Amino acid sequence: MLKKRFLILVLPLLAFVAVHKFYVSVTNINYAEKEKALQITSRIFIDDFDVLLKERYGITANLATKTEDKNSESYIQKYISTKFHITINNKPVPVKYIGRAYDNDIIILYLEVEDVVLDELKSIEVENAILTDLFEEQKNLVHFKFNGVKKSFVLIKGSNKGMLKF
């Protein structure tokens, strides 16, 4: 009888303690005047990216482990090139993949857009569809910082572009 009472009291409480997974990435885009380049860092949860690489390319990447797949770098670069784009003054520009690093449970991707002249900037559009093809709840936060202007966007599936006009 005591067990039944305990279950009756505790069971409703357990319904509110369900594990909730957040799907989010944070991308910072800064203009480096000396280099005349957009320097981009994107922070993404490693486990989400591991799932993505398994689903899209069939590889068990084991990112940030001793058993990391030796081809994971090329698959990361391939995926990013299809899901992250920048347009300057209504013209698509090449986004160069620089590399990656790990910080606890986060993969940090380093990207760059070269030959950006600040005086010629009229608009910058970023398209960030990273992980939105796999996780419906994915939110990609994008922070722009240029010439004293700061602007942020929350990009989601179906609304994955943000624009900054000068």
C-alpha positions as CSV (number, residue, x, y, z in Angstrom):
1,M,0.0,0.0,0.0
2,L,2.9,2.4,0.9
3,K,4.5,1.7,-2.5
4,K,1.2,2.5,-4.3
5,R,0.9,5.8,-2.5
6,F,4.5,6.7,-3.2
7,L,4.0,6.0,-6.9
8,I,0.8,8.0,-7.0
9,L,2.6,11.0,-5.5
10,V,5.9,10.8,-7.4
11,L,4.6,9.7,-10.9
12,P,3.0,13.1,-11.7
13,L,6.3,14.9,-10.7
14,L,8.4,12.7,-13.0
15,A,6.3,13.8,-16.0
16,F,7.8,17.3,-15.6
17,V,11.4,16.1,-15.3
18,A,11.6,14.7,-18.8
19,V,15.0,15.2,-20.4
20,H,14.9,18.1,-22.8
21,K,17.6,18.4,-25.4
22,F,18.5,21.8,-26.8
23,Y,19.7,22.1,-30.4
24,V,21.6,25.3,-30.8
25,S,24.7,26.7,-32.5
26,V,26.3,30.1,-32.0
27,T,28.1,31.8,-34.9
28,N,30.1,35.0,-34.5
29,I,31.0,37.0,-37.6
30,N,33.5,39.9,-37.1
31,Y,35.1,42.2,-39.6
32,A,38.9,42.2,-39.3
33,E,40.0,45.5,-40.8
34,K,43.7,44.7,-40.9
35,E,43.1,41.5,-42.8
36,K,40.1,42.9,-44.8
37,A,38.2,39.7,-44.0
38,L,35.1,38.4,-42.2
39,Q,36.3,36.1,-39.5
40,I,33.7,33.5,-38.5
41,T,33.6,31.1,-35.6
42,S,30.7,28.7,-35.2
43,R,30.2,26.7,-32.0
44,I,28.2,23.4,-32.3
45,F,27.6,20.6,-29.9
46,I,29.9,17.7,-30.8
47,D,27.3,15.0,-30.2
48,D,24.8,16.7,-32.6
49,F,27.5,16.9,-35.2
50,D,28.5,13.2,-34.7
51,V,24.8,12.3,-35.3
52,L,24.7,14.4,-38.4
53,L,27.9,12.9,-39.9
54,K,26.4,9.4,-39.2
55,E,23.0,10.3,-40.8
56,R,24.3,12.2,-43.8
57,Y,27.5,10.4,-44.7
58,G,27.3,7.1,-42.9
59,I,30.5,7.6,-40.9
60,T,31.0,7.1,-37.2
61,A,33.2,10.1,-36.7
62,N,33.8,9.9,-32.9
63,L,34.7,13.6,-32.9
64,A,37.1,14.8,-30.2
65,T,38.1,11.2,-29.2
66,K,41.2,9.1,-29.7
67,T,39.3,7.0,-32.2
68,E,38.1,9.9,-34.4
69,D,37.7,9.0,-38.0
70,K,40.6,10.3,-40.1
71,N,38.2,11.5,-42.8
72,S,35.9,13.5,-40.5
73,E,37.6,16.8,-41.4
74,S,36.7,16.4,-45.1
75,Y,33.1,15.5,-44.2
76,I,32.8,18.5,-41.9
77,Q,34.2,20.8,-44.6
78,K,31.8,19.2,-47.2
79,Y,28.8,19.7,-44.9
80,I,29.6,23.3,-44.0
81,S,30.1,24.2,-47.6
82,T,26.5,23.1,-48.4
83,K,24.8,24.7,-45.3
84,F,26.6,27.9,-44.6
85,H,26.7,30.7,-47.2
86,I,27.5,34.5,-47.2
87,T,26.3,37.0,-49.7
88,I,27.9,40.5,-49.9
89,N,26.1,43.2,-51.8
90,N,23.8,40.6,-53.3
91,K,26.7,38.5,-54.6
92,P,27.6,35.1,-53.1
93,V,31.2,35.0,-51.9
94,P,33.4,32.0,-51.1
95,V,33.5,31.0,-47.5
96,K,36.9,29.4,-46.7
97,Y,37.0,26.6,-44.2
98,I,40.1,27.2,-42.0
99,G,39.8,24.4,-39.5
100,R,38.3,23.3,-36.2
101,A,39.0,22.9,-32.5
102,Y,37.3,21.3,-29.6
103,D,36.3,22.8,-26.3
104,N,34.7,20.3,-23.9
105,D,31.5,19.2,-25.7
106,I,31.7,21.9,-28.4
107,I,33.3,21.8,-31.9
108,I,34.5,25.3,-32.9
109,L,34.6,25.8,-36.7
110,Y,36.8,28.5,-38.1
111,L,35.7,30.1,-41.4
112,E,36.8,33.2,-43.3
113,V,35.6,35.4,-46.2
114,E,38.6,37.2,-47.7
115,D,38.9,40.5,-49.6
116,V,36.1,42.3,-48.0
117,V,36.4,46.1,-48.3
118,L,34.5,47.9,-45.6
119,D,33.8,51.0,-47.6
120,E,32.1,49.0,-50.3
121,L,29.8,47.1,-47.9
122,K,26.1,47.8,-48.5
123,S,24.7,44.5,-47.2
124,I,25.8,41.1,-45.8
125,E,23.4,38.2,-45.8
126,V,24.2,35.0,-43.9
127,E,22.5,31.7,-44.6
128,N,23.0,29.2,-41.8
129,A,21.1,25.9,-42.2
130,I,23.6,23.9,-40.1
131,L,21.8,20.9,-38.5
132,T,18.3,22.2,-39.5
133,D,18.0,19.3,-42.0
134,L,18.4,16.8,-39.1
135,F,16.9,18.5,-36.0
136,E,13.5,20.3,-36.4
137,E,14.2,22.2,-33.1
138,Q,17.6,23.5,-34.3
139,K,18.3,27.2,-33.7
140,N,21.3,28.9,-35.1
141,L,22.2,32.1,-33.4
142,V,24.3,34.5,-35.6
143,H,26.0,37.5,-34.2
144,F,27.4,40.2,-36.5
145,K,29.9,42.8,-35.4
146,F,31.1,45.3,-37.9
147,N,32.4,48.8,-37.5
148,G,30.6,49.3,-34.1
149,V,27.4,47.8,-35.4
150,K,26.1,44.7,-33.5
151,K,23.2,42.7,-34.7
152,S,22.0,39.2,-33.9
153,F,19.6,36.8,-35.6
154,V,18.0,33.5,-34.6
155,L,17.8,31.3,-37.7
156,I,15.6,28.2,-37.9
157,K,14.5,25.7,-40.4
158,G,12.5,27.5,-43.1
159,S,13.8,30.9,-42.0
160,N,17.6,30.4,-42.2
161,K,18.8,33.8,-43.6
162,G,19.6,37.0,-41.9
163,M,20.7,40.3,-43.5
164,L,22.6,43.3,-42.2
165,K,22.4,46.5,-44.3
166,F,24.7,49.5,-44.0
